[in-house]
Amino acid sequence: MSEGLVFEVNEDGTTVALVGIHATDLKNISVPTQVVSGADTYTATTLKNLAGGGGIH
């Protein structure tokens, strides 16, 4: 998770999708273009399961 955002690694293994939001201030969300997890850096490319609030907590 990066600043209240939850990402999932895509099948290609080099990009990630935003799959959830755990934030209290939904007015000022900024999705990064890159996400770092340990020694790995991924490019954020897609949003998944956010329609209708399904991924927002």
C-alpha positions as MATLAB code, in Angstrom:
seq = 'MSEGLVFEVNEDGTTVALVGIHATDLKNISVPTQVVSGADTYTATTLKNLAGGGGIH';
ca = [
       0.000    0.000    0.000;
       1.270    3.455   -0.891;
      -0.190    6.434    0.978;
      -3.555    4.755    1.512;
      -3.643    3.217   -1.968;
      -3.689   -0.547   -2.557;
      -2.001   -1.908   -5.685;
      -1.898   -5.343   -7.313;
       0.884   -6.517   -9.627;
      -0.442   -7.181  -13.147;
       0.211  -10.421  -15.050;
       3.154   -8.865  -16.910;
       5.035   -8.569  -13.592;
       6.241   -5.037  -14.358;
       3.104   -2.924  -13.899;
       0.499   -2.523  -11.159;
      -3.189   -1.696  -10.951;
      -4.841    0.417   -8.283;
      -7.356   -1.942   -6.657;
      -8.346   -0.107   -3.488;
      -8.260    3.077   -1.491;
      -7.966    3.248    2.288;
      -8.008    7.004    2.834;
     -10.001    9.423    4.941;
      -9.507   12.421    2.642;
     -10.935   11.335   -0.708;
     -10.769   14.880   -2.088;
      -6.984   14.925   -2.467;
      -5.927   11.543   -3.812;
      -2.932   11.453   -6.118;
      -2.089    8.188   -7.865;
       1.674    7.844   -8.404;
       3.057    6.823  -11.782;
       5.494    4.450  -10.067;
       5.119    2.240   -7.006;
       8.073    0.846   -5.047;
       7.756   -2.420   -3.117;
      10.980   -3.602   -1.526;
      13.644   -3.622   -4.247;
      11.059   -3.633   -7.063;
       9.661   -0.594   -8.904;
       6.435   -0.897  -10.874;
       4.625    1.466  -13.253;
       1.007    2.156  -12.280;
      -1.136    1.641  -15.382;
      -4.739    0.765  -14.519;
      -7.618    1.052  -12.070;
      -9.519   -2.102  -11.148;
     -12.725   -2.744   -9.238;
     -13.198    0.881   -8.198;
     -16.509    1.500   -9.993;
     -19.378    1.830   -7.558;
     -17.021    2.086   -4.598;
     -16.181   -1.620   -4.571;
     -12.510   -0.995   -3.862;
     -12.882    2.119   -1.734;
     -12.795    1.725    2.061;
];
